[in-house]
Amino acid sequence: MNLTFNDEERMVIELARDFAENELAPIAESIDQEKRVPIEALRKMQELGLLGLMIPEEYGGAGVRTSCYAQVIEELARVCAAVAIVLSVHNSVGAYPILRFGSEEQKQKYMPKLAGDWIGAFCLSEAASGSDASALELKAKRDGDDYVLDGSKLWVTNGSIANLYLVMAKTADVPDKPHRGISAFLVEKDTPGLIVGKLEDKMGLRGSDTAEIQFDGCRVPASALVSEEGVGFKIAMQALDNGRIGVGSQAVGIARGALEEAIKYAKERVAFGRPIAEHQAVQFKLADMETEISAARNLVRRAAWLKDSDQPHGKEAAMAKLYASEMAHRVVHQAVQIHGGAGYIKEYPVERYYRDQRITEIYEGTSEMQRIVIGRAVIAE
């Protein structure tokens, strides 16, 4: 397994790190408080080529490997997890499914835009369809040369800022195997009948918008269908495999940022006549935190390497996401503990990291669902 980066990839990672430290760090707290990512930050990511990270050069993107993309997400999440997930969703479950399953016409139409100034979003979850993704109710009925979509989606990341939505809808009723009745559609933001509903007021990742998207007689041409009818569930599952690598990277970044804040505070805070960093109890915490972060990063990189090698990676992506998200929970918990009472107030970044981390154990499949995926894979092997 090759875990090294070439010169071009190192340059991309360095650009992302500089952007995070110099431009995101000063506004990370305000992004959380104001519950939005400034348009200037999105434009800067566009200028740096980050929106097209995994889009091939032939379509105007950077065409980097998944391992490089994962490191970029980690660098951003280390400073501002809300911005990291905007980029992760855009690349992993927004653009990737079109590259993997879309027609050449769809790629030519949308890839240059997604590598430019368009933002992508992924519409799967519904009120009664979360972990059981095959139970969705949004319908797409064929009407001549069009499909008409009716229903709604919940918890859509990038919901209010997206220009293009990948929407999973039911095109047929297959009672014994409902997943076979699901199809995927590309719907542009300005399509009549697509309505951006309420924005959720969340515990963490408050700068990343999470919206309800309604489809009220939303008519799209048949050319908006990705692949063919009945393939939507497969598209969604493979997109989530890709997305789990991004969420695992995000979790590693959050944990890394929390560890750095804990080290900084431990060197400054004096107790019993010396900095608490000199106390063995604190050193043991820091040692465990660093070890777990490194282990999680290696799991993420292995999943990314398998994907880049065109090898099956569903189990490994689930393992990376599961371990990294739960690791981040443990690491941020200890970072707050090292801060003591200071860690519970908003003056210190670890309070935000604590809130931001929690969702990594839920979206792109809960920890429970990851264990099901891994367990089934182990039995099958």
TIVEX-580770 format. One record per atom (N, C-alpha, C): residue in three letters; x, y, z. Coordinates in pm, whole numbers, plus 50000, padded with zeros to 5 digits. Atoms other than C-alpha are relative to their C-alpha. Example, Ala and Ser with C-alpha at 12.3 -4.5 7.8 and 13.67 -1.06 7.14 Angstrom:
2
ala500894988150000 ala512304955050780 ala500905012050000 ser499184988149994 ser513674989450714 ser499235010950073 
This chain:
381
met500854988050000 met500005000050000 met500895012450000 asn499204987950014 asn501545032949885 asn499315011750071 leu500604989249922 leu500865060350142 leu500705013449976 thr499284987750029 thr503155086549989 thr499235008349898 phe500624990850095 phe502075116949790 phe501045004949902 asn499074994550098 asn503615129349468 asn500095015250017 asp499764985649984 asp504785165249421 asp498725008149981 glu501234992650025 glu501475177149276 glu499034998650118 glu500895002349887 glu499505161349560 glu500465007550124 arg499484992549885 arg501785176349822 arg499695014949987 met500324986050021 met501225210449666 met498535002750030 val501424998449973 val497435205749679 val499734999750151 ile500195001249855 ile497615194950044 ile500525012450071 glu499434987949939 glu499835224550129 glu499095012049976 leu500954989150029 leu497395248249958 leu498814999350094 ala501145001849910 ala494555233650163 ala500375003650143 arg499564997049863 arg496565236350485 arg500165015150019 asp499834985549989 asp497505272550418 asp498655007150001 phe501344994250003 phe493895281050331 phe499314998350134 ala500645002749871 ala492695264850652 ala500595008850110 glu499344992849891 glu495265281450877 glu499895015249986 asn499944985550020 asn495325315950721 asn498645006549976 glu501294993950035 glu491745321050605 glu498814994250076 leu501115005849925 leu489495296650790 leu500155001950151 ala499794999249854 ala491055297551137 ala499495013250059 pro500484987449940 pro490325334851192 pro498485001450002 ile501464998350008 ile486655330451100 ile499244987350042 ala500665012649966 ala485945294851222 ala498935002050107 glu500984997749894 glu484185307351535 glu498785007449947 ser501144992550054 ser482045332151341 ser499184991549904 ile500745009350086 ile481125305051087 ile499024991950085 asp500855007649908 asp479755285051380 asp498885008850056 gln500994991249938 gln477985314551539 gln498965005049900 glu500904994550102 glu476495328551218 glu499294989249918 lys500635011550066 lys475555293751091 lys500035001049848 arg499844999650146 arg476895298850742 arg501485000549964 val498654998950055 val480025294950533 val500025012149907 pro499994987950084 pro480895328950381 pro500244996649853 ile499865002450143 ile480595330150004 ile501455002049958 glu498604997650034 glu484155343649999 glu500844987550020 ala499265012349974 ala485425310950148 ala499734989749891 leu500345009250108 leu483565290649886 leu500705004049871 arg499334995250121 arg484975312349609 arg501504997250005 lys498575002749986 lys488485308249747 lys500294985249975 met499825014350027 met488075270349745 met499904997249851 gln500125001550145 gln486975273249385 gln501285004449932 glu498774994850061 glu490015294349297 glu501174990450020 leu498915009449970 leu492295268749462 leu499814986549932 gly500265012750069 gly490715240749260 gly499494988950090 leu500425010249905 leu489375222949567 leu498634994149964 leu501315005350035 leu485835219549431 leu500124988849898 gly499825010350101 gly487175198449147 gly501094990050034 leu498905008549956 leu489595177949352 leu500044986549929 met500015013650054 met488495143749228 met499364999349862 ile500534999750136 ile487075154848895 ile501184999549902 pro498865001550093 pro489375143648608 pro500345013149927 glu499534987950067 glu491445169748430 glu499255002649870 glu500704998250128 glu489555163648105 glu498705007750017 tyr501224992549972 tyr486505179148273 tyr500285012750079 gly499654987549934 gly488405208048428 gly500364998850146 gly499665002049860 gly489215192548765 gly501474997450023 ala498615002849965 ala492425184248949 ala500334985349981 gly499795014250023 gly491965146748919 gly500944993250097 val499105006149903 val493785138149241 val499454986650048 arg500445012849945 arg493675104049404 arg499165002250126 thr500844999349881 thr491235096649684 thr500835002350125 ser499144998349884 ser494125095049930 ser500395014650020 cys499694985749991 cys495055131049850 cys498785007850044 tyr501264993749960 tyr491425142049873 tyr499754998250149 ala500235002849858 ala491175125150215 ala500885008850088 gln499114991749922 gln494195144350341 gln499585014649996 val500514986450009 val492735177050215 val498835002050096 ile501144999049907 ile489505170350407 ile500505000550143 glu499444999849863 glu491555163050720 glu500585013750034 glu499404986949975 glu493465195750685 glu498945010650027 leu501084990249980 leu490235215750657 leu499264997450130 ala500775003449879 ala488405197050936 ala500805002950126 arg499154996849885 arg491345202751168 arg499745014250048 val500254986049967 val490385239651158 val498515003050004 cys501434997050009 cys486715240851052 cys499294988349932 ala500665012150052 ala484725208651013 ala498825003449911 ala501154996150081 ala481755227450865 ala500405002349855 val499524997950136 val483765238350562 val500454986949939 ala499525012950050 ala485315203850532 ala498874991649945 ile501095008650046 ile481945186750498 ile499335005749875 val500494994250124 val480795211450231 val500784994249882 leu499135005050107 leu483765200650021 leu499894984949986 ser500075014650004 ser483495163950114 ser498734995349929 val501255004050064 val479835160650017 val500015003449852 his499944995750140 his480385180249697 his500794990249915 asn499125008850077 asn483215157549585 asn499564985450003 ser500165014549984 ser482245123649724 ser498644994749961 val501345005050035 val478465120049690 val499275009449905 gly500564990950100 gly477835149549459 gly500554996949862 ala499375001850130 ala480315146349174 ala500324985449967 tyr499525013650027 tyr481595110749213 tyr498964990949933 pro500975008950065 pro478335092349129 pro499775003149852 ile500174996550141 ile478055111548803 ile501174994449920 leu498825005650066 leu481605101448713 leu499904984949988 arg500055014749995 arg480935065448808 arg498864994249917 phe501195005850062 phe477465060548662 phe499385008549890 gly500654991150095 gly476585090648449 gly500384997349855 ser499705000950143 ser476425091948071 ser501075010349966 glu498994990350042 glu479115110247880 glu499375013749981 glu500714987350015 glu476535136847800 glu499855006950136 gln500144994349866 gln475895141848174 gln501345004850054 lys498674995949954 lys479605143148248 lys500445013049931 gln499604988050074 gln480255168647975 gln499205012250045 lys500864988949960 lys477345189848098 lys500315004950140 tyr499934996049859 tyr477955189448473 tyr501395000050062 met498695000749935 met481565180448553 met500755013349997 pro499304987150000 pro483095213448435 pro499375010250095 lys500674990749908 lys480475232348635 lys500314996550145 leu499695004149863 leu481095211748950 leu501475002050034 ala498584996849978 ala484825217148904 ala500215015050006 gly499934985350000 gly484065254348870 gly499325005850121 asp500634993049888 asp481575273249082 asp498674993850044 trp501225006849956 trp478695248449117 trp500294991450123 ile499925008649882 ile478055229849444 ile499024988549981 gly500855011750012 gly476665194549451 gly499434995850134 ala500655005149879 ala474285178449701 ala499434986249970 phe500445014050009 phe473005143249768 phe498714998650079 cys501325000849938 cys469325136749844 cys499564985550013 leu500385013949976 leu468615102950001 leu499024998850116 ser500805002149879 ser467175104850355 ser498645006849992 glu501354994449988 glu463495110650423 glu499544998050144 ala500525000949864 ala461325112850734 ala499914985550049 ala500145014049961 ala460725075150733 ala501054991249933 ser498975007550072 ser463845065150544 ser501375005850034 gly498664995649961 gly467155069950723 gly500974988649977 ser499135011750016 ser469225038750788 ser499424990149901 asp500655008650098 asp466665019050587 asp499765007949872 ala500044991150117 ala467445037350265 ala499064995149892 ser500885005350105 ser465305014350052 ser498545003350024 ala501404997249965 ala462135026150230 ala499545013949958 leu500364986350037 leu462055060050061 leu498675000649926 glu501344998350056 glu458755074049937 glu499935010449888 leu500034990150108 leu459685102549700 leu499854992749867 lys500325007250123 lys458235092149365 lys500425007949876 ala499714994350132 ala459325098449008 ala499194992349898 lys500875006650096 lys456645090748752 lys500345004449858 arg499724996950140 arg457345088648380 arg498785006649937 asp501064992850069 asp455295113448178 asp500545004349864 gly499464996950131 gly456175112547811 gly501514999750000 asp498544999150003 asp459755124247770 asp500585005350131 asp499574994549871 asp459925136248132 asp499714990150113 tyr500385006149873 tyr459835123848489 tyr499485011250090 val500544990249907 val457765141848753 val500254995050143 leu499615003849863 leu459125141149111 leu499075006550101 asp500844995149892 asp456885144549415 asp500434993750132 gly499595004849868 gly457945141949780 gly501005009650060 ser499014991249936 ser460635155850006 ser501164992050056 lys498795005849943 lys464115148750135 lys500415008350122 leu499564993349877 leu465545156950477 leu501524999350013 trp498595000149960 trp468995165150613 trp500955000349880 val499174998950120 val470465175150278 val501125009950026 thr498844991449984 thr473965188650330 thr500225008049872 asn499874990550112 asn474635218850104 asn498645003249940 gly501344998950056 gly470865219850060 gly499645013649944 ser500414986850047 ser470455257350027 ser501015006649908 ile498974993750083 ile473715264749845 ile500314991849875 ala499685008750114 ala473755236049595 ala499395005249871 asn500504997150134 asn473315240849224 asn499474987549930 leu500395012750061 leu472855204049142 leu499764989850110 tyr500385010049900 tyr471105176849342 tyr499934986349935 leu500155013950040 leu471525139549299 leu498894994250088 val501225003449926 val468075126949400 val499624985349978 met500485013850007 met467025091249482 met498495000050010 ala501465000150003 ala463395084549393 ala499494986249960 lys500625012850032 lys461025055149359 lys499325000949863 thr500605000350134 thr460175047048998 thr499144987649981 ala500815012250010 ala458585013149064 ala499804994250138 asp500265006949874 asp456994993649349 asp500414985449986 val499545013949999 val458864961249414 val499944995450146 pro500225002649857 pro457414949549749 pro501034990950064 asp499075009549937 asp459774920249807 asp501445004949997 lys498654994450009 lys462894939449698 lys499895014849963 pro500284985950030 pro462124976749728 pro501185007749942 his498834992650051 his465684987349650 his500074999549847 arg499965001150146 arg465144975749291 arg499075009949930 gly500894990050058 gly462515002549242 gly500525014150012 ile499444986649976 ile464855031649319 ile500885004249882 ser499204994450109 ser466375053849051 ser500605013350043 ala499284987749965 ala468715083849057 ala499805010549890 phe500244988950093 phe468085117848896 phe500885011950034 leu499264987549983 leu470105149548845 leu499015011549982 val500974989050003 val468005180248928 val500725013150029 glu499364986949981 glu469245215748886 glu499165008550095 lys500644992249894 lys468425241149156 lys498815008249950 asp501044991150050 asp466305263948937 asp498834992749933 thr501095007650060 thr464025235748819 thr498685003250071 pro501304997349936 pro460365245748882 pro499524987750078 gly500485010849916 gly458925225149164 gly501014995250102 leu498995002949897 leu462205221549355 leu500005011650098 ile500144989749897 ile461795240549681 ile500944997150115 val499145001349882 val464415245949947 val499165003650123 gly500804998049880 gly462565241850276 gly500815005350116 lys499364994549880 lys463625248650632 lys501444995350014 leu498635003549964 leu467245249150742 leu500004995250145 glu499985005749866 glu467945227451046 glu500925008050092 asp499204993449897 asp469245243451366 asp500714989050078 lys499305011949956 lys471935218351458 lys500885002350123 met499074999749888 met474105209851758 met501395004549954 gly498674997050050 gly477315211251556 gly499995002049850 leu499884996850143 leu478605218251205 leu499015010849961 arg501064990150018 arg476445248951231 arg500225008849877 gly499744992250121 gly478145266150940 gly499614992849873 ser500415008050115 ser477205237850706 ser498494999149999 asp501475000150002 asp473615241750596 asp499464986049976 thr500695012850014 thr471335211750632 thr498535003249978 ala501324995150040 ala468035216350453 ala499054988949962 glu501045008450059 glu464765200150366 glu499835004549855 ile500214996850142 ile464315198249989 ile498694993649957 gln501325004750041 gln460765195349855 gln499924999449848 phe500235001550144 phe459735183249511 phe498494999649978 asp501454998650019 asp456265194849411 asp499705000649850 gly500205000450145 gly455475183349059 gly501235004549925 cys498724995750059 cys459145188548975 cys500294991649875 arg499875007050129 arg459505179648608 arg501445001049948 val498645000450056 val462885168648470 val499974991449874 pro499965008150123 pro463775154648126 pro500514986050029 ala499545013849983 ala464405117548086 ala501524999150003 ser498534999850001 ser468045126648025 ser500595002750137 ala499524997749863 ala468255135448396 ala500174987050077 leu499855013149936 leu468045098448484 leu501454995549990 val498625004749998 val471455085248589 val500004984949978 ser499955014150038 ser472245051448432 ser498634995849948 glu501315004650043 glu468835034448407 glu499114998050121 glu500915002049889 glu465765028348616 glu500404987650082 gly499725011249912 gly466275006048919 gly501434999050048 val498585000549961 val469985013548961 val500315009950111 gly499764989349904 gly469545042049210 gly500564995450133 phe499515004849871 phe470095021249522 phe501484996449992 lys498595003350020 lys473375007849386 lys500855012749993 ile499284987350010 ile474435043249298 ile500165006350138 ala499964994049866 ala473555055449647 ala500994992850090 met499115007749912 met475425027249823 met501475002149964 gln498604997750038 gln478585032049619 gln500415014450030 ala499704986149962 ala478355069549674 ala500315000950148 leu499784999649856 leu478135063450048 leu501334993550037 asp498665005649977 asp481205040850037 asp501055010849983 asn499074989050027 asn483025070449887 asn499885010850106 gly500224989749899 gly481435094750132 gly500554996450135 arg499505004249870 arg482505073850430 arg501495002450014 ile498584996649996 ile486125079250337 ile500155014850036 gly499964985849968 gly485455116650349 gly499645002850144 val500404997849860 val483665114850685 val501074994850094 gly498895004849919 gly486475093450825 gly501135010150006 ser498964989650004 ser488935120150713 ser499605012150082 gln500504988849921 gln486765147050866 gln500174997250149 ala499885003849859 ala486715128251198 ala501465000650045 val498584999349967 val490505124851191 val500445014550016 gly499654985949992 gly490825162051125 gly499495006650126 ile500564994449876 ile488505171251412 ile500824995550120 ala499225005349888 ala490435148651648 ala501395006350005 arg498664993950006 arg493745162651530 arg499975014450051 gly500134986349952 gly492555198351588 gly499815000550150 ala500235000449855 ala491325189251936 ala501274996450075 leu498735003749936 leu494635172552021 leu500955011950002 glu499094988550005 glu496585203151909 glu499605010650102 glu500484990449900 glu494395225552125 glu500314995050141 ala499725005749868 ala494845201752420 ala501485001450037 ile498554998649976 ile498645202252383 ile500335014650033 lys499754985749978 lys498675240152360 lys499565004250140 tyr500534996249869 tyr496505243952669 tyr500824993650112 ala499245007249897 ala498475217652864 ala501365006350025 lys498714993349983 lys501695236852806 lys499865013350074 glu500224986849940 glu500135269552927 glu499414999350140 arg500735001049872 arg497985258153220 arg500924994650108 val499145003949889 val499905256353546 val499134995050116 ala500675005649883 ala498745234053831 ala501044992950086 phe499035005849906 phe500665223254142 phe501435004049966 gly498674994350020 gly503545245454042 gly500664997349866 arg499395002750131 arg504155233453685 arg498934998049896 pro500985002150105 pro502455231153347 pro499414985950007 ile500615013249987 ile499965202653342 ile500524990349895 ala499395008950099 ala501745189053032 ala501114991650061 glu498925007549934 glu504455177653272 glu499464989350094 his500595010149914 his502025156453472 his499754987349919 gln500105012650072 gln502045119953376 gln498564996749960 ala501415002950032 ala498245117253388 ala499585006749870 val500334992950125 val497975143253111 val500794994249884 gln499185005750106 gln500845128452912 gln499424986849949 phe500615012750041 phe499125094552911 phe498795002649909 lys501154996550084 lys495965110652770 lys500475004049860 leu499494995250128 leu497945128052497 leu500584988549917 ala499415011550070 ala499785095852412 ala498914991449937 asp501115008050053 asp496525076652371 asp499315007249885 met500674992250104 met495005104752164 met500794999449869 glu499155000350119 glu497945106051922 glu499994986149935 thr499985013750052 thr498015068151887 thr498704996849926 glu501295002850064 glu494315065851807 glu499825007849871 ile500114992050122 ile494465094051554 ile500814993649887 ser499165006250102 ser497325076951370 ser499384987149949 ala500645012550042 ala495485043651367 ala498805002849908 ala501154996550082 ala492325059951230 ala500435005149862 arg499534994750128 arg494245078650962 arg500454988749908 asn499545011250082 asn495815046250842 asn498834991749947 leu501195006950050 leu492405029650817 leu499375007849884 val500554991650106 val491155059050609 val500864998949874 arg499115000550116 arg494205058050386 arg499954986549930 arg500115013150063 arg493845020650330 arg498744999349913 ala501244999950078 ala490235024950218 ala500185008449874 ala499774991450116 ala491305053449989 ala500904993149898 trp499085007150090 trp494155032649846 trp499284989049923 leu500765010550068 leu491805003749769 leu499105005949892 lys500864993550101 lys489395027249592 lys500845004649881 asp499144995350108 asp492225042949394 asp500544988549915 ser499505011950070 ser493355007649299 ser498884992249932 asp501175006650060 asp489834999049174 asp499744986450061 gln500285012249927 gln489524972149438 gln498775002150088 pro501134998649909 pro486464964849653 pro500445006850130 his499584992549883 his486514988749947 his498845003450093 gly501164996949916 gly483034988950101 gly500234997050147 lys499735003749861 lys484084970450415 lys501035009450061 glu498924991649947 glu487254990950455 glu499545014450022 ala500534986549980 ala485395023950407 ala499145000650125 ala500825000549880 ala482915013350674 ala500864999050125 met499095001249885 met485755003150909 met500665013450030 ala499344987149981 ala487515036350853 ala499065010150061 lys500984990549950 lys484385056550912 lys499604996850143 leu500395004449866 leu483355036251217 leu501085003450102 tyr498934998149901 tyr486725037051391 tyr500355014750014 ala499594985949994 ala487595072951298 ala498995008550075 ser501044991849935 ser484255087251414 ser499964997350151 glu500035003249857 glu484275068651746 glu501315003750067 met498724995149949 met487965076451790 met499925014950029 ala500104985549982 ala487205113351743 ala499175003350124 his500804998049879 his484555110852014 his500874998750124 arg499135002249883 arg487115096852259 arg501065010950012 val498924990149997 val489845121452161 val499485013850041 val500524986749965 val487675152752179 val499525000150145 his500395001149859 his486255140652511 his501215002650091 gln498794998149918 gln489795138952651 gln500575014149985 ala499534986250018 ala490685172652500 ala499235009650089 val500814991849910 val487785188452686 val500414997450145 gln499615003649863 gln488835169753001 gln501315006750039 ile498714993549972 ile492385183352976 ile499805014950023 his500314985849979 his490935218352949 his499275002550131 gly500794998149878 gly488815212253257 gly498805008849972 gly501154991150015 gly486155238753306 gly500115008949878 ala499804991450117 ala487685259653028 ala499494993249873 gly500435007250118 gly486775232352779 gly498505000349978 tyr501465000050007 tyr483085237352852 tyr499455013449954 ile500454986750041 ile482965273652744 ile500455002849856 lys499794997950142 lys482895287252391 lys501265007949967 glu498764992750026 glu486055307552433 glu501084991049942 tyr498985009550046 tyr488065276152359 tyr499454991249888 pro500505007450116 pro487805257752024 pro499544985850030 val500385013949976 val487475223352186 val498504998550025 glu501465000749981 glu483875231652278 glu499314998149865 arg500565001550134 arg483115235151906 arg500364986449941 tyr499615013150049 tyr485105204051817 tyr499134989150061 tyr500825010049931 tyr483065184652073 tyr498634998949934 arg501315000150066 arg479795194951907 arg500104995249856 asp499855003750141 asp481105190751553 asp500234985149983 gln499665014250014 gln482375155551615 gln498794991049999 arg501075009649970 arg479075140451720 arg499314994749874 ile500725004350119 ile477505139151375 ile500794989849918 thr499225009550080 thr480395118851231 thr499644985650032 glu500455013449964 glu478965088551415 glu498604997049947 ile501385001450044 ile475585093851248 ile499865000649847 tyr500284998950144 tyr475655106650890 tyr500924991149917 glu499395009950090 glu476795085950592 glu499914985950057 gly500215013049937 gly475485056650797 gly500465000250144 thr499665000149857 thr475375053751176 thr501064989450031 ser499035010249958 ser477975033951368 ser499384986149998 glu500695012950001 glu475385006451402 glu499944994349858 met500055004650138 met474975004651024 met501384996049949 gln498645003950042 gln478735003750974 gln500344986150052 arg499725013249943 arg478944973751204 arg499254989149924 ile500755009650082 ile476244956450999 ile500744997549869 val499265001450126 val478164963350677 val501264991650020 ile498745007249975 ile481434950950827 ile499724985550036 gly500315013649958 gly479864920750993 gly499584991149884 arg500445007850115 arg478144909250675 arg501174996849907 ala498845002150087 ala481364913650479 ala500924989350058 val499135009949935 val483354893450733 val499424985949985 ile500645013150015 ile480824865050723 ile500114995049856 ala499955003850140 ala480784865350342 ala501404995549960 glu498615003650033 glu484574863150333 glu500374986350051 
